Amino acid sequence: MSRMAKADFDVAVIGAGAAGMMAAAVAGQRGLRVVLIDHAQRLAEKIRISGGGRCNFTNVGTGPSNFLSQNPNFCRSALAAYTPRDFIDLVEKHGIAWHEKHRGQLFCDDSSEAIIAMLKRECELGRVSWRMPCKVDEIVHEGGQFTLQTDQGVLQASQLVLATGGMAIPQLGATDFALGIARQFGLKVVEPRPALVPLTFDAQTWQAFSVLSGVALEVVVKAAAQVSGTGQAGKRAGKPHRQEFLEDLLFTHRGLSGPAILQISSYWNPGDAIQINLAPQQDLERELLAAKQGGRQQLATVLAGLWPKRLAEQWLAQADAVEAGLAVRRLADVPDRLLRQLAAQIHGWSLVPSGSAGYKKAEVMRGGVDTRGIDQKTMQAKAVPGLYFVGEALDVTGWLGGYNFQWAWASGVACGRALLAG
């Protein structure tokens, strides 16, 4: 297509990921003329790599409480109108085998490629036109039409859907394109930040723990919530809130990772502490005091029997433990006071991350287009008729475990059903 060629559509969808393909497919199958545009060479890379290549495509327990937003009620309508069961029905219609893992997470039995193929087939059923790879250079809105200047020519549509996601995993092509368009049209944007991301610590703080890289254990992690109506505004309104997760934690060379840390990272703000119970299923004070009665073993040996050995040894190698000689003292000789202190430290380890591993390691972006300017039933910008935003581009961020995909499907369907024929 030449630079000056024009093609007219009812809807132009920019972003051929989960939300974009869903919106395009639903609109196309309703008889609308839809063009789907994406700048990537390869389709839906985020879907492809998700869930270890098997796509954690939803979570059966999905509800509004599993999402973060400065407008927490925004997601209710779309999630209620298109549920995990609705997406499972679509998956089964296409003959895709799936299984449930812990905590309601659903995965493909085989490859995530099956979900990509399913969405592409749904778009084909809606006679969706494709422009890929195709870069959008400029968007102009005049006379009720959106004109898109692209490297494949000029496209015109009466409605425009932004489904380009957030900035997480830029190596796969993620950008802030949707946020730029939102600002262009005068919409507010909630400050974006990496979410579902490992947390890091300065070298001096982490020196004693870097040797534990690879050690994993189940923990309870807490942080003061700064979103979902309980952030800085919530604090000012006198509504403190603490979010906690029981998940696995992983020590790394630079800090902490694993599901527990990814979950709490969405609630963490720079300068805040996180608190970790490193033995949530145990009462270490009771167990250590009980083992002390008549025990001849060293404290280090007893603690290593109650806890991962490498972690026990390193914990007792910290400065305060060394000063008290805990690593070499017989348990029977350790004062009860020190045992209680040791147990309290393990059950309530408080530390302040220096930062996160950034968008390169983040699974999603927190923040995005302010949903207070978006209609919750249609995903249309209230101030700009015909302009829609879906998926991760919006200030709706799900927990780890399939929730963000369910938001992509639900917001995409809500938008697809609301779009109008020309």
C-alpha positions in Angstrom: 0.0 0.0 0.0 1.4 3.4 -1.0 2.0 6.2 1.5 -1.0 8.1 0.3 -3.4 5.2 0.0 -6.5 5.2 2.2 -8.5 2.5 3.8 -11.7 3.2 5.7 -12.8 1.2 8.7 -15.3 1.4 11.5 -12.6 0.6 14.1 -8.8 0.7 14.2 -7.3 -1.3 17.0 -3.7 -0.6 17.8 -2.0 -3.4 19.6 -2.5 -7.1 18.6 -2.0 -8.6 22.1 -4.5 -10.2 24.4 -6.9 -7.3 24.8 -6.5 -6.0 21.3 -7.2 -9.3 19.5 -10.2 -9.9 21.8 -11.7 -6.5 21.1 -11.1 -6.8 17.4 -12.6 -10.3 17.2 -15.7 -9.3 19.1 -16.3 -6.2 17.1 -15.6 -8.0 13.8 -18.0 -10.8 14.6 -20.6 -8.1 15.2 -20.2 -7.0 11.6 -17.9 -4.0 12.1 -15.1 -3.3 9.7 -12.0 -3.7 11.9 -8.3 -3.2 11.2 -5.8 -4.5 13.7 -2.4 -2.8 13.8 0.8 -3.9 15.5 4.5 -2.8 15.2 5.9 -6.2 16.1 7.4 -8.7 13.7 5.9 -11.6 15.7 2.4 -11.8 17.0 1.6 -11.8 20.8 5.0 -12.4 22.3 3.8 -11.7 25.8 1.2 -14.4 25.5 3.8 -16.7 24.0 6.2 -16.5 26.9 3.6 -16.4 29.7 3.2 -19.2 32.2 6.5 -20.7 31.2 5.3 -21.1 27.7 1.9 -22.5 28.7 0.0 -19.3 29.2 -1.7 -18.8 32.6 -4.7 -17.6 30.7 -7.1 -16.9 33.7 -7.8 -17.5 37.3 -11.1 -19.0 38.4 -11.1 -16.8 41.5 -10.9 -13.5 39.7 -12.7 -10.6 41.3 -12.3 -6.9 41.8 -10.2 -7.4 45.0 -7.5 -9.0 42.9 -6.7 -5.7 41.1 -5.0 -2.5 42.0 -6.2 0.9 40.8 -6.7 4.4 42.0 -10.3 3.8 40.9 -10.9 0.3 42.4 -14.5 -0.1 41.4 -13.8 0.6 37.7 -13.1 -3.1 36.9 -16.3 -4.5 38.4 -18.6 -4.1 35.4 -16.3 -5.7 32.8 -15.2 -8.5 35.0 -18.8 -9.3 35.8 -19.9 -9.2 32.2 -17.1 -11.6 31.0 -16.0 -14.1 33.6 -13.3 -16.8 33.7 -16.0 -19.3 32.8 -16.7 -17.4 29.6 -13.1 -17.6 28.5 -12.9 -21.3 29.5 -15.9 -21.9 27.2 -14.0 -20.2 24.4 -10.9 -22.2 25.0 -12.9 -25.4 25.1 -14.7 -24.5 21.9 -11.4 -24.4 20.2 -10.4 -27.8 21.6 -7.6 -26.5 23.8 -6.8 -28.8 26.7 -6.1 -27.0 30.0 -5.4 -27.8 33.7 -5.7 -26.0 37.0 -2.6 -25.4 39.2 -2.7 -24.1 42.7 -4.8 -21.0 43.7 -7.1 -21.2 40.7 -4.5 -20.7 38.0 -5.4 -22.2 34.6 -2.8 -23.2 32.1 -2.7 -24.8 28.6 -1.7 -28.5 28.7 0.5 -27.9 25.8 1.7 -24.5 24.4 0.6 -20.9 24.7 0.7 -20.9 20.9 -2.8 -22.5 21.2 -4.2 -19.3 22.8 -2.5 -17.1 20.1 -3.9 -19.3 17.3 -7.4 -19.2 18.9 -7.4 -15.4 19.1 -6.2 -15.2 15.5 -8.9 -17.6 14.4 -11.5 -15.5 16.2 -10.3 -12.4 14.4 -10.5 -14.3 11.1 -14.1 -15.2 11.9 -14.7 -11.5 12.3 -13.0 -10.7 8.9 -10.5 -8.5 10.7 -7.9 -6.8 8.5 -4.3 -6.9 9.6 -1.4 -4.4 9.4 1.6 -6.1 10.9 4.4 -5.1 11.2 3.1 -1.6 10.9 4.2 1.6 12.8 1.8 4.4 13.6 3.6 7.7 13.3 0.7 10.1 14.0 -3.0 10.2 15.0 -5.3 13.0 14.1 -8.9 13.3 15.2 -11.1 15.6 13.0 -14.7 15.5 11.9 -15.5 12.4 13.9 -12.7 10.4 12.2 -9.4 9.2 13.4 -6.7 9.4 10.7 -3.6 7.3 11.3 -0.4 8.0 9.4 1.5 4.7 9.2 4.4 3.2 7.4 1.8 1.3 5.4 -0.2 4.3 4.3 -3.0 6.4 5.8 -5.8 4.6 7.7 -9.1 6.1 8.7 -11.6 4.9 11.2 -14.5 6.4 13.1 -13.4 4.7 16.3 -9.9 4.0 17.7 -8.9 1.4 20.3 -5.6 1.6 22.1 -4.5 -1.9 23.2 -0.7 -1.4 23.2 -0.3 -2.5 26.9 2.3 -1.0 29.2 6.1 -0.7 29.4 6.9 -4.1 30.9 9.4 -6.2 29.0 10.6 -3.6 26.5 12.8 -6.3 24.8 9.5 -7.7 23.4 8.5 -4.3 22.0 6.6 -2.8 24.9 6.4 1.0 24.9 4.4 3.9 26.4 2.6 4.5 23.2 -0.9 4.3 24.7 0.0 6.7 27.5 1.3 9.2 24.9 -1.9 9.1 22.9 -3.9 9.5 26.1 -1.9 12.6 27.0 -2.3 13.9 23.4 -6.1 13.8 23.8 -6.0 15.5 27.3 -6.6 12.4 29.4 -4.9 12.0 32.7 -2.3 9.3 33.4 -1.6 7.6 36.7 2.2 7.5 37.2 3.4 4.2 35.7 5.8 1.9 37.5 7.1 -1.6 37.1 4.9 -4.2 38.9 5.1 -7.9 39.5 8.8 -7.4 39.6 11.8 -8.5 41.8 13.0 -6.1 44.4 16.6 -5.2 44.8 18.8 -3.9 47.7 22.0 -1.8 47.8 25.2 -3.9 47.8 26.1 -3.2 51.4 22.7 -4.2 52.8 22.6 -7.3 50.7 26.2 -8.5 51.1 25.3 -10.9 53.9 22.5 -12.5 51.9 23.8 -12.6 48.3 25.4 -16.0 49.1 21.9 -17.4 49.6 21.1 -17.0 45.9 18.9 -19.9 44.9 17.4 -20.5 48.3 13.6 -20.6 48.3 11.0 -21.0 51.0 7.3 -20.2 51.7 6.8 -16.9 53.4 4.1 -14.3 54.3 5.1 -10.9 53.0 3.4 -7.6 53.8 3.6 -4.0 52.7 1.6 -0.8 53.3 -0.7 -0.6 50.3 -0.4 2.6 48.3 -3.1 2.0 45.7 -6.7 0.7 45.4 -8.0 3.8 47.1 -5.6 3.4 50.0 -2.5 5.1 48.6 -1.4 8.6 49.6 -4.9 9.8 49.1 -6.2 6.9 51.2 -3.7 7.7 53.9 -4.8 11.3 54.0 -8.4 10.1 54.3 -7.4 8.0 57.3 -7.8 4.6 55.6 -4.5 2.7 56.2 -4.4 -0.8 54.6 -2.0 -3.6 54.6 -1.8 -6.3 51.9 -0.2 -9.6 52.5 0.6 -12.8 50.5 1.5 -16.3 51.4 3.7 -17.4 48.6 7.2 -18.7 47.8 10.2 -16.3 48.1 13.5 -16.7 46.2 16.8 -15.2 47.3 18.9 -13.8 44.4 22.3 -12.2 44.0 20.8 -8.7 44.0 17.7 -9.1 46.2 14.5 -11.0 46.4 12.2 -12.6 43.9 9.7 -15.4 43.6 5.9 -15.1 43.6 5.7 -13.6 47.1 8.0 -10.7 46.1 6.4 -10.2 42.7 3.0 -9.9 44.4 4.0 -7.4 47.0 6.1 -5.4 44.6 2.8 -4.0 43.1 2.0 -2.6 46.6 5.5 -1.3 47.4 6.6 2.3 46.9 10.2 3.5 47.1 11.3 4.2 50.7 8.7 1.9 52.2 9.7 -1.2 54.1 8.4 -4.7 53.5 8.0 -7.2 56.3 8.5 -10.9 55.8 7.6 -13.8 58.0 10.3 -16.3 57.0 8.6 -19.2 58.9 4.8 -18.6 58.7 3.8 -22.2 59.4 5.9 -22.4 62.6 6.1 -20.9 66.0 9.9 -20.7 66.3 9.8 -19.2 69.8 7.9 -22.2 71.1 9.9 -24.7 69.2 13.3 -23.3 70.2 12.3 -23.0 73.9 11.0 -26.6 73.8 14.1 -27.9 72.2 16.2 -26.2 74.8 15.0 -28.5 77.6 17.8 -31.0 78.1 19.2 -30.3 74.6 22.9 -30.7 74.0 23.0 -29.6 70.4 24.3 -26.2 69.2 21.6 -23.6 68.3 22.9 -23.6 64.7 22.1 -27.3 64.4 18.7 -27.0 65.9 17.7 -24.0 63.8 19.0 -25.8 60.6 16.6 -28.6 61.5 13.6 -26.2 61.6 14.6 -24.0 58.6 16.5 -24.3 55.3 20.1 -25.1 56.4 21.9 -22.4 54.3 19.5 -19.8 55.5 19.9 -20.8 59.2 23.7 -20.7 58.9 23.7 -17.3 57.2 21.2 -15.8 59.6 23.4 -16.8 62.6 26.4 -15.3 60.7 24.9 -11.8 60.9 26.7 -9.2 63.1 24.3 -9.2 66.0 24.1 -13.0 66.1 27.9 -13.3 65.9 28.3 -10.8 68.8 26.0 -13.0 70.9 27.9 -16.1 69.8 24.7 -17.8 68.7 26.3 -19.8 65.9 28.6 -21.7 68.3 26.6 -21.8 71.5 24.8 -24.8 72.8 21.0 -24.2 72.7 20.8 -25.0 76.4 23.2 -22.1 77.1 21.3 -19.5 75.1 19.2 -17.2 77.3 15.4 -17.4 76.6 15.5 -13.7 75.9 17.9 -14.2 72.9 15.8 -17.1 71.6 12.7 -14.9 71.7 14.5 -12.1 69.9 15.8 -14.5 67.3 12.3 -15.9 66.6 10.8 -12.4 66.4 13.4 -11.4 63.9 12.7 -14.4 61.7 8.9 -14.0 61.9 9.1 -10.2 61.3 12.1 -9.5 59.0 11.7 -5.8 58.0 13.8 -4.4 55.3 13.7 -1.5 52.8 14.4 -2.3 49.1 16.5 0.2 47.2 14.5 -0.3 44.1 13.2 -2.9 41.7 14.6 -4.9 38.8 12.8 -2.5 36.4 10.6 -3.0 33.4 13.0 -5.5 31.8 12.1 -8.0 34.6 8.6 -6.8 35.4 5.6 -8.8 34.2 3.2 -5.8 34.0 3.0 -2.1 34.5 1.2 -0.5 37.4 -0.6 2.8 36.7 -1.7 3.9 33.3 -4.6 5.8 31.8 -6.6 7.2 34.6 -9.9 5.2 34.6 -11.8 8.1 36.2 -11.9 9.5 32.6 -13.0 6.2 31.1 -16.5 4.7 30.9 -16.4 1.4 32.9 -19.0 -0.4 30.7 -17.5 0.5 27.3 -13.9 1.5 27.9 -14.5 4.7 26.0 -12.9 8.0 27.0 -15.6 10.2 28.4 -14.1 13.4 26.9 -13.3 11.9 23.5 -16.1 10.0 21.8 -14.8 7.1 19.7 -11.5 6.7 21.6 -11.1 3.6 23.7 -8.5 2.0 25.9 -8.3 -1.6 27.0 -6.0 -4.0 28.9 -2.8 -3.1 30.6 -2.8 0.5 29.2 -5.4 1.3 31.8 -4.8 1.9 35.5 -5.9 -1.6 36.4 -3.2 -4.0 37.6 -3.9 -7.6 38.5 -2.2 -10.0 40.9 0.2 -12.7 39.7 -1.7 -15.8 38.6 -3.8 -15.2 35.5 -5.7 -12.1 36.7 -4.1 -9.7 34.2 -5.1 -11.9 31.3 -8.7 -12.1 32.6 -8.7 -8.3 32.7 -7.4 -8.2 29.1 -10.2 -10.6 27.9 -12.9 -8.8 29.9 -11.9 -5.2 29.0 -11.5 -6.3 25.3 -14.9 -7.9 25.2 -16.6 -4.9 26.9 -15.0 -2.6 24.3 -15.8 -4.9 21.4 -19.4 -5.1 22.4 -19.7 -1.3 22.7 -18.2 -0.3 19.4 -20.6 1.1 16.8 -21.0 0.1 13.2 -20.5 2.9 10.7 
